[in-house]
């Protein structure tokens, strides 16, 4: 959190929370409206007189939704002692009433800053994922104060039937859904590394095309001649933009990923991109960039829109995009042989109306070694950017047009299904059993050490594993993902790449696409809440629950 944001919070808390001790709604400025709500609450037997605790609601459930789960988040601490409050959400709907006690504790240093003498608990923040039924749902957030439960806030959520998802035009199941194009000019010492990263992808309907752009290095020529796992296309040396265009012209996939011969992509990159593209009806998807080799760092390209793109590049070079959009935009500019050809290409896609998203994980691995093409582009930055400005002068001179294009791009597109993501049909299975392991997180701890060793042992016996996590973690808690990567690359940290509303679809997709036999539940509160729905949809799915202690885990199991 930036310093000015902290000062604003302190000011907001000082001005609103301390005098009223009730700050979950903006209607505090209107005292009459506040009084009416307080009276109405009193009529149904609940109190909004918060004399024993202080709170704030950051995320309120929507009034109307088609989602099965809504979010409720904020912070709360007791005035007496400053400890974090015990919380629960009571859900009342047509099916009756139930109480949700599972939620995520969230560290809130900003609250400690705002209340240095009152709040003693760093983890006073809370984040509920509340399941809602059809029709009207009354959600009541309550806290324990003394021997009683007191109402914090009440919200009416109307869950409406979801709009029938429009099915995308089905892509032939015997055809690749995505084509990875790898241009190569005298980079034989790296190209096999790039190919290996494509072969390790968790999504299998992938076509790989290597374009030999007139290499004259004997080692590279020999290596390219020996490649069997990809299509190799040879051409004279026409430079990088033309080499990409040649590969895309030969591609059979609906989606295109251009990967330079000296770079890599993480095992889950294509699958995560394709899930977001196919189900979200998007046109471009990328991720954060992790540099490796001579220097290491992570880069975030930022939000993809035309206004930003006219100032600087806002998409990684390996972004996945529609082939038909490449054709509509005219492909990569063959004149841009000195660099920034991908930046100029993204500008034209944005002008064409492309909708894009960026996964907040470093799944694109950019190799830094010696003098590279990006160094050449940097040296000629002024001349290349002048060319881009001349080519798109109508946008640079007409900010109103840019604003209209970005406004149109921001309009929501219909949500589609994941039918195109079905794997290639196979006639045999090489695994005894396929297990979906659900954990809250993969931090550095004893539970992760034990479970990772169990997975490794069972994997040697022929079991296949997938891993999902459902709780965001802090960097200082560590990351034990590498412990599980010896068993499987199919590891999906849901908070890092999907909004919560899309998690049920992704779980369904994993169970369907992998033919999951067993759901191994190891303490994920979110998956506990999803079990009734999953059992109804997948009646043959077997559930194994690993309990670590009789307090938290067993309580959830008995539900």
C-alpha positions, 0 to 999 in steps of 0.5 A, spaced: 500 500 500 502 506 498 503 512 503 498 516 500 493 510 500 495 509 508 494 516 510 487 516 506 485 510 510 487 513 517 483 519 515 477 515 513 477 511 519 478 517 524 473 521 521 468 515 520 469 509 524 471 512 531 465 517 532 460 512 529 464 505 530 460 503 524 463 503 517 460 498 513 456 503 508 456 509 505 450 511 508 453 514 514 453 521 512 445 521 511 443 520 519 436 519 517 437 514 512 442 510 518 437 511 523 431 508 518 436 502 517 438 501 524 430 501 526 429 496 521 434 491 523 431 492 530 425 490 528 427 483 526 431 482 532 438 484 530 442 490 533 447 495 529 449 498 536 457 496 535 459 498 542 464 492 543 467 492 536 470 496 530 469 493 523 470 495 515 467 492 509 471 492 503 467 487 499 460 487 499 456 481 496 452 484 490 445 485 490 444 481 484 448 475 481 448 469 477 454 466 481 454 460 486 459 464 490 459 471 492 465 474 496 464 478 503 471 481 505 473 486 510 476 487 517 474 487 524 477 487 531 474 487 539 474 494 542 476 490 549 483 488 548 484 489 540 483 482 538 481 479 532 473 477 532 470 470 531 466 471 525 461 467 521 456 468 516 448 466 517 445 464 510 437 464 510 434 462 503 428 458 501 432 452 503 432 454 510 438 457 514 445 455 515 451 458 518 458 458 514 464 459 519 470 457 514 473 463 512 480 466 510 484 470 515 487 476 512 493 480 515 491 488 515 497 492 517 493 498 514 488 497 520 494 497 525 497 503 522 490 506 523 489 504 530 496 503 533 493 503 540 486 499 539 488 493 534 493 488 537 491 483 531 495 483 525 490 478 522 484 482 523 482 481 516 477 476 513 475 474 506 468 469 506 466 465 500 459 465 501 455 460 497 448 462 495 442 459 493 436 460 487 432 466 489 433 471 495 438 470 500 439 474 506 447 474 508 448 476 516 455 477 518 456 476 525 461 476 530 462 473 537 462 479 543 462 476 550 457 470 550 453 473 544 453 473 537 452 480 534 450 482 527 455 486 523 452 487 517 446 484 513 445 484 505 440 481 501 442 477 495 438 475 489 441 469 485 438 469 478 438 464 473 444 464 469 444 467 462 444 461 458 452 460 456 453 461 448 457 455 445 463 457 441 463 454 435 466 447 436 474 446 434 475 440 430 477 435 436 482 432 432 486 438 430 490 442 435 487 448 438 493 452 439 499 453 435 506 455 438 510 458 432 518 458 434 522 462 429 530 460 429 536 464 426 542 461 428 540 459 435 540 451 435 543 451 442 537 454 445 531 451 441 531 444 444 530 448 450 524 452 448 521 445 444 522 442 451 518 447 455 512 446 449 512 439 450 511 439 458 505 443 457 499 441 461 494 442 455 496 437 450 492 439 443 498 443 441 502 444 434 509 446 434 512 449 428 519 451 428 521 456 422 528 456 420 529 463 418 535 462 413 540 459 419 547 459 416 550 456 423 552 448 422 550 446 429 543 450 428 542 446 421 544 440 424 539 440 430 533 443 426 534 437 421 534 432 427 527 435 430 522 430 430 517 432 435 515 439 431 514 441 424 520 445 421 519 450 415 525 453 412 525 459 408 531 464 406 533 469 412 527 474 412 528 476 419 523 475 425 517 479 423 516 475 416 519 468 420 513 469 425 508 470 419 510 464 415 509 460 421 502 462 423 500 461 415 502 454 416 499 453 423 492 449 424 490 452 431 485 457 433 490 460 437 497 462 436 503 463 441 509 466 438 515 463 442 522 466 441 527 460 440 531 462 446 525 463 451 521 458 455 514 458 457 511 454 464 508 448 464 501 451 465 501 457 461 497 455 455 492 451 459 491 457 463 491 462 457 486 458 453 481 457 459 481 464 460 480 465 452 475 460 451 470 461 457 471 469 457 470 470 449 477 474 449 482 475 444 489 475 447 492 473 454 499 473 457 502 473 463 507 476 467 515 475 465 520 472 469 527 474 466 533 468 467 540 467 465 544 473 465 539 477 470 533 475 473 527 480 475 519 479 474 516 484 469 508 486 469 506 488 462 500 492 466 493 493 463 492 492 456 488 498 452 490 502 446 491 508 451 497 505 454 499 501 448 500 508 445 505 509 450 509 503 451 508 495 450 503 492 454 503 485 452 509 479 453 512 477 446 509 470 447 502 472 448 496 467 446 492 470 440 486 468 435 489 467 428 483 470 425 485 476 428 492 476 426 489 475 419 485 481 420 490 486 422 495 484 417 500 480 421 507 482 423 510 488 420 515 485 415 519 492 415 520 492 423 526 488 423 530 492 428 525 490 434 518 492 437 515 488 432 510 485 437 509 492 440 506 495 434 502 488 432 499 489 439 497 496 437 493 494 431 490 488 435 487 493 440 485 498 434 481 492 431 478 491 438 481 485 441 480 484 448 485 481 453 487 479 460 494 478 463 495 472 468 498 475 475 503 469 475 510 469 471 509 464 466 513 467 461 520 465 461 525 470 458 532 469 457 537 474 458 544 472 454 549 477 451 547 482 446 540 481 444 535 484 439 532 488 444 538 491 446 538 493 438 531 496 439 533 500 445 539 503 441 534 505 435 528 506 440 527 513 437 527 511 430 523 505 431 518 509 436 517 515 430 515 510 425 510 507 430 507 514 431 507 515 423 504 509 422 498 510 427 498 518 427 490 518 427 490 515 434 496 519 437 492 525 434 485 523 436 485 521 443 477 521 443 477 516 438 482 512 442 477 513 448 471 510 444 475 504 442 477 503 449 470 504 452 467 499 447 473 494 449 471 494 456 464 492 454 463 485 457 463 479 452 458 473 453 461 467 457 462 461 453 463 454 455 470 450 455 468 445 450 473 446 445 478 445 451 476 437 451 483 433 450 485 429 444 481 422 445 485 416 447 484 409 447 489 407 453 490 410 460 497 409 463 495 411 470 492 406 475 488 412 478 488 420 477 487 424 483 485 431 484 489 434 490 485 440 493 489 444 499 488 451 501 496 453 499 503 450 498 507 454 503 513 452 507 510 447 512 510 440 515 503 438 512 506 440 505 512 436 506 508 430 508 503 430 503 508 432 497 512 425 500 505 421 499 504 424 492 511 422 490 511 415 493 504 414 490 506 417 483 512 411 483 506 406 484 502 409 477 498 414 480 497 421 477 496 427 481 493 434 479 494 440 485 489 446 486 490 451 491 484 456 494 487 461 499 492 467 497 498 467 501 504 472 503 511 472 500 514 471 507 510 464 508 514 461 503 512 457 497 513 449 496 510 448 489 517 445 487 516 440 492 510 437 488 513 439 481 517 432 482 510 429 481 506 433 477 506 439 473 499 440 473 499 445 479 494 450 479 494 456 484 486 458 483 487 465 486 493 467 482 489 467 475 482 466 476 476 470 479 473 466 485 466 466 480 470 462 475 473 457 480 467 452 480 467 452 472 475 450 472 474 445 478 469 442 473 473 442 467 479 439 471 474 433 473 472 432 466 478 433 462 482 429 466 477 423 468 478 424 475 477 418 480 478 421 487 478 428 490 483 428 495 481 434 500 486 436 504 484 442 508 481 447 503 475 451 506 473 452 499 472 445 496 469 443 503 463 448 500 463 445 493 463 438 495 455 438 495 455 441 488 461 436 485 458 430 488 451 432 485 454 433 478 459 427 478 456 422 482 462 417 481 467 422 484 470 419 490 472 423 496 478 422 501 479 427 506 485 427 510 484 430 517 490 433 521 487 435 527 480 434 531 479 442 531 478 445 524 479 440 519 474 435 523 469 440 524 469 441 517 468 434 515 462 433 520 459 438 516 
